Amino acid sequence: MEVKPFVKWAGGKSQLLPQIGNLYPDELGRSIQKYAEPFVGGGAVLFDILSKYNLESVFINDVNKELINVYRIVQSDSESLIDALKELRNRFLSADEPFRKEFFYEKRARFNELKDQSELGVESAALLIFLNKTCFNGLYRVNGKGHFNVPFNNAKNPSVLDEKNIKEIAKKLQNAIICCGDYKKSAEFIDDKTFVYFDPPYRPLNRTSSFTAYSQEGFSDSDQIELSRFFAFVTEKGAKAVLSNSDPKGQNEDDLFFDHLYSRYSIQRVGATRMINSKGEKRGSVSELIVCNFCKS
């Protein structure tokens, strides 16, 4: 059965699934047995793969503790999560707009309180999904204190809960390894039977395009260089790996940062639409990179 992301996440890959899906090893006659996604985010590629293949084992990781908590709760206690989301949904949808706004900010404050206290469980997981579905543009963004600070979005009938989808995800994640932290935690899992998809925080195309919503930690050019070394490491292990990132050459013909980093591999340039900007007129088509270590150049 098909499953889909339970949150909208900055940099989500739903729109690039056709291009990335063409590179799944099974589509190229090489069997997928294991799958690893060290920067899972909203999991668009993860859920596409889980919808299409029966895998022996899965490894997912992200630096965002609150997000990984949701994955773990879906895996281990989906019924309690569904009950909590039903309560939030019913209270929210039965109220008028002024109460909805007040309710949103009350729950945002509660989410940040749990975050500060490192009390991650069913309540925190339900609140993250609820806030994601009712906040402006479906973003996850934190301020310097690490507090979620996206404002209220007055949508008339937000889809707070997709019960069937959560139950099906819970089944598909039963035997998954779910980690929180550095992407290199995937090193022991990855071998020559593994397909790996890397979706790191994108390199900013300009000073105003940087988006550090995922966590308080940034991802610098030095981090991008270190990731390219890890990409080489998993290649040497025999894993089939694909990586996506921004295309700085699309903004500056002389900026060959990623062309140099991944010169040993196949690099495709594909069109994508940036939907994250709060101003609609600043959203538009850009070029993105897809790097593949087993594709023909």
N, C-alpha and C positions, 0 to 999 in steps of 0.2 A: 504494500500500500504506500502511496505517496505521502511524504511528510514535508513540512515546510517550517521555516524559522518562526519561533514564538515571540521574537522581538525584532523591531527594526533597529539596525545597527549602522553607525557611520561607516562608510566604506563597504557596505554589504555587496555581495557579488551576484545578486539575482539577475541583474541585467547582462552580466558576462557569462552566464551559465552555458549558453550555446557554444561560445568559443572555448571555454575551459573544458566543457563536456566532450568536445571533439578530441581532447587530449587524454581522456581517461584511458589507461592502458587496455582495458577490455574492448574499447572501441577500436584499438589498433592491434588486436589479436594477442595481447599480453594479459594474462589473468590478474585481477585484483584479488588478493587474499587478505591483506592487511592495509589499513588506512590510517594515516597520521595527519593531523592538522594542528601545528604548534601555535597558531594565532587564530583560534576558532571564531571569535567574535560572534556574530549572529548565526553563523553556521550554514549559509546558503549552499555552499559546495558540499559540506558534510551531509546535509539532509537530502541533497540531490543524489549523492552516492548511496546513502542508506535506502533511498527509494528504489534504486536500480539494481543493487547488488546485495547478495548474502555474503557477508564478510566473516572471516574467522575471528578477527580482532580489530579493535578500533582504539586509537589514542587521540584525545583532544586536550588542548591546553590553552590558557589565556592568562595574561597578567592581571586582569580585572577580577578581583575576589568576589565581588557581588554577582557578576555574571556567571562565574564558574559555580557559585552556590546554587544558582537557578538550575543549571545542568544537573548538578548532583541531586537536588530535590526532585526534579523530574524523574531522574533515574531511580531514586530510592523511596520516594513518598509522594507520588503523583496525585493520589486521591486527596491527601490533605491539602496539597497545593490547589487542586481544583475547587475544593470546598472554600478555601480562603478567597480565591478569585471570584467565586460566585457571590460571596458576601459583599465584596468590594463592588462588583458590577451592579448588584441589585440596589445597593444603597446609592450608588452614583447615578444610575439611570432613572431611578424613581424620583429624583430631586429636580428642582428648577435650577436655572443657570447660576444664580448667586450662591446657592448652597453647594453646587458642584465645584465652583471655584474655591470656596472655603474648604471643602472636603479634600480637594486636590492638594492644597498647600499644607493642610493638616497632615496628610499622608506623606507628603514630601519631607516634612520636618521629622516625622516618625522614622522614615527610611534613613535619614541622615543620622538620627540618634542611634539607631541600631548599627549603622556603619561605624560611628565613632566608638561604640562599645564592642565592636567586633562580634556582635551577636547575629550570626548568619544562620538562618534556618528557614522554615516554611514562611513565616511572616515576611521576612526580608525578600525572599524570592517572589512572593505574591505582589509585594509592593513594587518591586522593580518592573515586573510585567505591567502592572496597573499604571504606573507612572509613564512607562514607555508608550502605552496606548493612549494616554490622555494628555501628554505634554505636547508642547509646540514642536511640530515637524518630526515627532518620534525620535528625538535625539537622546543620547546619553552623554552628558557633559558635566564635568566637575570643576569647581573653582580651586583656588590655591590651597584651601583647607581640605580639599578632597570631598566637598559636599556637592551632591547633585543639585544643580541650580537652573534647570530648564523650566521656563514658565508654563503656565496653563494654556491649553488649547481648547477652545470652546466648540469641540465637535459634537454634533447632535447625537450620534449613535455609534460611539467608538466600539470596536470589537475587542473587548477586554479579555474574553475567554473563548478559545477554540478547544473545547473539551476532547473531542475526538482526536484532534491532532496531538495534544499533549499525551493522551493515553497511548497512541501509536508510537510516539517518540520514546516514551518510557520503555516500551517493549524492545525497540531497536537499540536502546542504549544499555540494556541490562548487563552486558558483559564488557562495556567500554571502560577504558582507563581514563579517568578525568582528573587532570592536574591543574594547579594554579601556580604560575611563576614563569621562570625563564624558558624560552622555547627549546633550549638545549636539553631540557628534561626528556625530550623525545628521543635522545640519542640511543638509549638502551633498547627502546622498542623497535626502532627502524632497522630493517635488514634488507636483503635482496628480494624479499617477497612483498615489500611495502611500497605503496603509492603515497607520496607526501605532497600536500599542497600548502605552500607558504603564502600567507596574506598579511604581511607585516604592516605597521603604520606607514603610510605612504610618505615619501620624501616630498616636502612642500614645493610647489611649483614657483611660489613667490612668498614674500613675507606675510601677506594677508591670507594665504590659503592654508597656513598651518592650523591643524585641528588636533588639540591634545585632549580630546574628550574621554578617551578610554581610561586613562589613569593620570595620576600626577606626574608619572615618569614620562620623559620624552623619548624620542628615537632619532638620534643624531646621525650624521653621515658616518661617524665612526661605528655606530651600531649597524648601519647598513653594510659597511665593509665587513664587519665581523659576521654578519648573517651570510654574506656571500662565501665566506670561508666555511661556514657550516653547511651551506648548499653543496660545496665541493666535497665536504666530508661525507655527506649522505650519498653523494654520487659515487664516491670511492667504495662505499659499502654495497653498492649495486642497487640502491633504491631508485625507483622512477620518481622524479620530482618535478613539480611545476611551481613557479613563483610569479606573483603579480606585483606591480608597483606603478607609480606614476611615470610619465615620460617627460623628463625635463627638456629633452630635445625638441618637443613640440612647442615649447615656449622660447627656447634659445638653441639655435642650430649648433652652437659650439659646446653645449652642455652634454657631454657624452659619458656622464658619470656611470650610468648603468651599462652602457655599451661596453665600457672598459671592464667593469666588474664581472660581467657575465659574457665576455667575448668568446669563451670556450663553448658556449651553448647556443641553441636556437633562440632567437628573440623575435617575437611577433609584436607588431604595433596594431592595436585595435581601438576603435572608437567607443567612448563611454560617455554617459551623461552624469555630471556631478549634481546631486540633488541636495547637498547638505547646507548650502548657503541660505541664510535666513532671508535674503533678498532674491526674489524669483528671477530678476533680470540678470543676476550674476551666476545663475545656474546655466550650464551649457555643455556642449560636446567638447571633450578633450581626448587626447591620445593616452592610452595606457599600455604598459608593457606586460607581456606574458613570456616568461622564460621557461624553457623546457630542456631537461638534460638528456632526453632520449629521442627527441624529434629530429628530423632531418632539417638542416638549415635551408 
